[in-house]
Protein backbone atom coordinates (compact mmCIF):
# COMPACT_ATOMS: atom_id res chain seq x y z
CA UNK A 1 0.00 0.00 0.00
CA UNK A 2 1.51 3.31 -1.08
CA UNK A 3 1.76 5.85 1.69
CA UNK A 4 -0.69 8.73 1.18
CA UNK A 5 2.01 11.03 2.55
CA UNK A 6 4.56 10.11 -0.12
CA UNK A 7 4.40 12.44 -3.17
CA UNK A 8 4.16 10.83 -6.59
CA UNK A 9 7.02 13.02 -7.83
CA UNK A 10 9.83 13.94 -5.44
CA UNK A 11 11.19 17.50 -5.54
CA UNK A 12 14.44 18.08 -7.42
CA UNK A 13 17.19 18.12 -4.73
CA UNK A 14 18.95 20.89 -6.67
CA UNK A 15 16.27 23.25 -5.43
CA UNK A 16 18.37 23.64 -2.27
CA UNK A 17 21.57 24.60 -4.04
CA UNK A 18 20.98 28.29 -3.40
CA UNK A 19 20.45 27.62 0.31
CA UNK A 20 23.55 25.54 0.99
CA UNK A 21 25.37 28.30 2.96
CA UNK A 22 22.37 28.82 5.27
CA UNK A 23 21.99 25.10 5.97
CA UNK A 24 25.69 24.73 6.71
CA UNK A 25 25.47 27.72 9.04
CA UNK A 26 22.63 26.02 10.93
CA UNK A 27 24.75 22.89 11.21
CA UNK A 28 27.65 24.88 12.68
CA UNK A 29 25.32 26.36 15.28
CA UNK A 30 24.26 22.85 16.29
CA UNK A 31 20.70 23.06 14.98
CA UNK A 32 20.92 19.89 12.91
CA UNK A 33 22.62 18.04 15.73
CA UNK A 34 19.70 18.86 17.98
CA UNK A 35 17.75 15.81 16.93
CA UNK A 36 16.05 16.53 13.60
CA UNK A 37 16.02 13.15 11.90
CA UNK A 38 17.45 12.43 8.49
CA UNK A 39 14.18 10.91 7.36
CA UNK A 40 12.19 13.96 8.40
CA UNK A 41 14.64 16.37 6.83
CA UNK A 42 14.78 14.55 3.52
CA UNK A 43 10.98 14.45 3.34
CA UNK A 44 10.88 18.18 4.03
CA UNK A 45 13.63 19.10 1.59
CA UNK A 46 13.55 16.42 -1.06
CA UNK A 47 17.28 15.84 -0.60
CA UNK A 48 18.84 12.72 -2.00
CA UNK A 49 20.64 10.89 0.81
CA UNK A 50 23.08 9.59 -1.74
CA UNK A 51 24.13 13.19 -2.45
CA UNK A 52 27.87 13.69 -2.02
CA UNK A 53 27.59 17.42 -1.34
CA UNK A 54 28.17 19.01 2.05
CA UNK A 55 24.40 19.04 2.63
CA UNK A 56 24.17 15.32 1.94
CA UNK A 57 27.06 14.61 4.28
CA UNK A 58 25.42 16.70 6.99
CA UNK A 59 22.18 14.75 6.64
CA UNK A 60 23.98 11.42 6.91
CA UNK A 61 25.82 12.67 9.99
CA UNK A 62 22.49 13.58 11.60
CA UNK A 63 21.14 10.11 10.92
CA UNK A 64 24.25 8.46 12.39
CA UNK A 65 23.98 10.67 15.46
CA UNK A 66 20.31 9.78 15.95
CA UNK A 67 21.08 6.07 15.60
CA UNK A 68 23.74 6.35 18.30
CA UNK A 69 21.37 8.12 20.69
CA UNK A 70 18.61 5.56 20.17
CA UNK A 71 21.04 2.68 20.65
CA UNK A 72 22.28 4.22 23.91
CA UNK A 73 18.70 4.60 25.19
CA UNK A 74 17.60 1.09 24.20
CA UNK A 75 16.93 -1.22 27.16
CA UNK A 76 17.37 -4.84 26.03
CA UNK A 77 15.42 -6.11 29.05
CA UNK A 78 12.39 -3.81 28.81
CA UNK A 79 9.32 -5.51 27.38
CA UNK A 80 6.72 -3.80 25.23
CA UNK A 81 3.08 -4.02 26.40
CA UNK A 82 1.19 -7.15 25.38
CA UNK A 83 -2.55 -7.36 24.84
CA UNK A 84 -5.49 -9.82 25.14
CA UNK A 85 -6.56 -11.96 22.18
CA UNK A 86 -9.83 -10.06 22.02
CA UNK A 87 -7.96 -7.06 20.63
CA UNK A 88 -6.18 -8.91 17.79
CA UNK A 89 -6.95 -7.65 14.28
CA UNK A 90 -7.88 -10.52 11.93
CA UNK A 91 -6.49 -10.52 9.32
CA UNK A 92 -3.61 -8.11 9.96
CA UNK A 93 -3.26 -4.98 7.87
CA UNK A 94 -1.19 -5.35 4.71
CA UNK A 95 1.65 -2.91 4.15
CA UNK A 96 4.47 -2.85 1.62
CA UNK A 97 6.08 -0.53 -0.90
CA UNK A 98 3.73 -1.97 -3.56
CA UNK A 99 -0.01 -2.89 -3.63
CA UNK A 100 -1.26 -6.23 -2.37
CA UNK A 101 -2.12 -7.29 -5.93
CA UNK A 102 1.61 -7.46 -6.70
CA UNK A 103 2.44 -9.98 -3.95
CA UNK A 104 4.25 -12.98 -5.43
CA UNK A 105 3.53 -16.11 -3.34
CA UNK A 106 6.53 -18.10 -2.12
CA UNK A 107 6.65 -21.87 -2.68
CA UNK A 108 7.03 -23.16 0.87
CA UNK A 109 8.22 -26.61 -0.24
CA UNK A 110 11.19 -25.29 -2.18
CA UNK A 111 11.84 -22.32 0.12
CA UNK A 112 15.17 -22.30 1.92
CA UNK A 113 16.55 -19.89 4.52
CA UNK A 114 20.18 -19.16 3.73
CA UNK A 115 22.57 -18.29 6.57
CA UNK A 116 25.77 -16.28 6.18
CA UNK A 117 28.38 -14.24 8.02
CA UNK A 118 29.73 -14.78 11.53
CA UNK A 119 28.05 -18.11 12.25
CA UNK A 120 29.34 -21.63 12.82
CA UNK A 121 26.70 -23.43 10.76
CA UNK A 122 25.79 -22.14 7.30
CA UNK A 123 23.53 -24.93 6.16
CA UNK A 124 20.20 -23.80 4.64
CA UNK A 125 17.05 -24.20 6.72
CA UNK A 126 13.71 -25.63 5.56
CA UNK A 127 10.23 -24.89 6.90
CA UNK A 128 10.28 -28.15 8.87
CA UNK A 129 13.65 -27.22 10.39
CA UNK A 130 12.22 -23.92 11.61
CA UNK A 131 9.04 -25.61 12.88
CA UNK A 132 11.14 -28.00 15.01
CA UNK A 133 12.51 -25.11 17.10
CA UNK A 134 10.81 -23.88 20.30
CA UNK A 135 7.85 -21.63 19.53
CA UNK A 136 6.82 -18.45 21.33
CA UNK A 137 3.72 -16.28 20.97
CA UNK A 138 3.44 -12.51 21.45
CA UNK A 139 0.48 -10.15 21.11
CA UNK A 140 1.93 -6.72 20.45
CA UNK A 141 1.14 -3.44 18.73
CA UNK A 142 2.37 -2.88 15.19
CA UNK A 143 3.15 0.82 14.72
CA UNK A 144 3.66 2.19 11.22
CA UNK A 145 5.71 5.28 10.43
CA UNK A 146 2.65 6.53 8.51
CA UNK A 147 0.73 6.92 11.76
CA UNK A 148 -1.56 3.87 11.91
CA UNK A 149 -1.31 0.79 14.16
CA UNK A 150 -2.99 -2.48 15.09
CA UNK A 151 -2.70 -5.30 17.63
CA UNK A 152 -1.21 -8.48 16.16
CA UNK A 153 -0.79 -12.03 17.45
CA UNK A 154 2.46 -13.58 16.23
CA UNK A 155 4.05 -16.99 16.81
CA UNK A 156 7.46 -18.28 15.87
CA UNK A 157 10.96 -19.02 17.06
CA UNK A 158 12.71 -16.29 19.08
CA UNK A 159 15.44 -14.84 16.87
CA UNK A 160 17.87 -15.27 19.77
CA UNK A 161 17.14 -19.00 19.86
CA UNK A 162 17.78 -19.28 16.13
CA UNK A 163 21.03 -17.30 16.34
CA UNK A 164 22.25 -19.49 19.19
CA UNK A 165 21.34 -22.62 17.25
CA UNK A 166 23.46 -21.60 14.24
CA UNK A 167 26.37 -20.56 16.46
CA UNK A 168 26.15 -16.87 15.63
CA UNK A 169 28.61 -14.39 17.11
CA UNK A 170 26.26 -12.59 19.50
CA UNK A 171 28.79 -9.78 19.89
CA UNK A 172 28.49 -8.83 16.22
CA UNK A 173 26.84 -5.49 15.46
CA UNK A 174 24.19 -6.37 12.90
CA UNK A 175 21.71 -8.98 11.76
CA UNK A 176 20.74 -8.40 8.13
CA UNK A 177 17.93 -9.87 6.03
CA UNK A 178 17.19 -10.51 2.37
CA UNK A 179 13.66 -11.22 1.19
CA UNK A 180 11.76 -12.67 -1.73
CA UNK A 181 10.30 -9.24 -2.54
CA UNK A 182 13.67 -7.43 -2.72
CA UNK A 183 13.22 -5.65 0.60
CA UNK A 184 16.59 -5.77 2.38
CA UNK A 185 16.66 -4.82 6.04
CA UNK A 186 18.94 -4.94 9.06
CA UNK A 187 18.69 -4.50 12.82
CA UNK A 188 21.11 -4.09 15.71
CA UNK A 189 22.16 -7.17 17.65
CA UNK A 190 20.55 -5.90 20.87
CA UNK A 191 17.17 -5.85 19.13
CA UNK A 192 17.80 -9.27 17.59
CA UNK A 193 18.37 -10.72 21.08
CA UNK A 194 15.35 -9.00 22.64
CA UNK A 195 12.86 -11.55 24.07
CA UNK A 196 10.02 -10.11 21.94
CA UNK A 197 11.84 -10.46 18.61
CA UNK A 198 10.60 -13.44 16.60
CA UNK A 199 11.09 -15.16 13.30
CA UNK A 200 7.34 -15.46 12.90
CA UNK A 201 5.65 -18.31 11.06
CA UNK A 202 2.06 -17.87 12.30
CA UNK A 203 -0.53 -15.15 12.82
CA UNK A 204 -3.43 -15.76 15.23
CA UNK A 205 -2.07 -19.34 15.56
CA UNK A 206 -2.51 -20.05 11.86
CA UNK A 207 0.20 -20.32 9.21
CA UNK A 208 1.10 -16.90 7.82
CA UNK A 209 -0.92 -16.17 4.67
CA UNK A 210 0.99 -15.11 1.54
CA UNK A 211 0.32 -11.36 1.85
CA UNK A 212 1.79 -11.21 5.34
CA UNK A 213 5.17 -12.89 4.87
CA UNK A 214 4.78 -16.65 4.35
CA UNK A 215 6.71 -18.66 5.28
CA UNK A 216 8.94 -16.48 7.51
CA UNK A 217 9.01 -12.86 8.59
CA UNK A 218 10.58 -10.78 11.34
CA UNK A 219 8.40 -9.47 14.13
CA UNK A 220 9.85 -7.24 16.83
CA UNK A 221 8.10 -5.14 19.44
CA UNK A 222 10.82 -2.50 19.63
CA UNK A 223 10.89 -1.18 16.05
CA UNK A 224 8.61 0.68 13.67
CA UNK A 225 6.71 -1.50 11.23
CA UNK A 226 8.97 -1.00 8.23
CA UNK A 227 11.81 -2.67 10.20
CA UNK A 228 9.96 -6.01 10.08
CA UNK A 229 10.79 -7.64 6.70
CA UNK A 230 8.50 -10.31 5.25
CA UNK A 231 9.24 -13.37 3.06
CA UNK A 232 12.74 -13.70 4.51
CA UNK A 233 15.14 -15.76 2.39
CA UNK A 234 18.53 -15.06 4.01
CA UNK A 235 20.01 -13.95 7.33
CA UNK A 236 23.53 -12.61 7.78
CA UNK A 237 25.33 -11.88 11.05
CA UNK A 238 28.21 -9.42 10.84
CA UNK A 239 29.83 -6.10 11.54
CA UNK A 240 29.19 -4.52 8.14
CA UNK A 241 26.30 -2.07 8.05
CA UNK A 242 23.77 -2.93 5.34
CA UNK A 243 21.08 -0.28 4.91
CA UNK A 244 17.52 -1.43 4.34
CA UNK A 245 15.10 -0.53 1.56
CA UNK A 246 13.79 2.59 3.28
CA UNK A 247 17.04 3.56 5.00
CA UNK A 248 18.68 3.89 1.58
CA UNK A 249 15.87 6.33 0.79
CA UNK A 250 16.36 8.52 3.84
CA UNK A 251 14.61 6.83 6.78
CA UNK A 252 16.38 6.50 10.11
CA UNK A 253 18.02 3.09 10.53
CA UNK A 254 17.47 2.37 14.23
CA UNK A 255 13.79 3.45 14.16
CA UNK A 256 13.09 2.32 17.70
CA UNK A 257 9.83 2.75 19.62
Buried (B, 14 or more C-beta within 10 A) or exposed (E): EEEEEEEEEEEEBEEBEEEEEEBBEBBEEEEBBEEBBBBBBBBEBBBBBEBEBEBBEBBBBBBBBBBEEBBEEBEEEEEBEBBEEEEBBEEBBEBBBEEEEEBEEBEBEEBEBBBEBBBEEEEEBBBEEBBEBEBBBBBBBBBBBBEEEBBBBBBBBBBBBBBEBBBBBBEBBBBBBBBBBEBBBBBBBBBBBBBBBBBBBBBBEEEBBBBBBBBBBBBBBBBBBBBBBBBBBBBBBBEEEBBBBBBEBBBBBBBBB
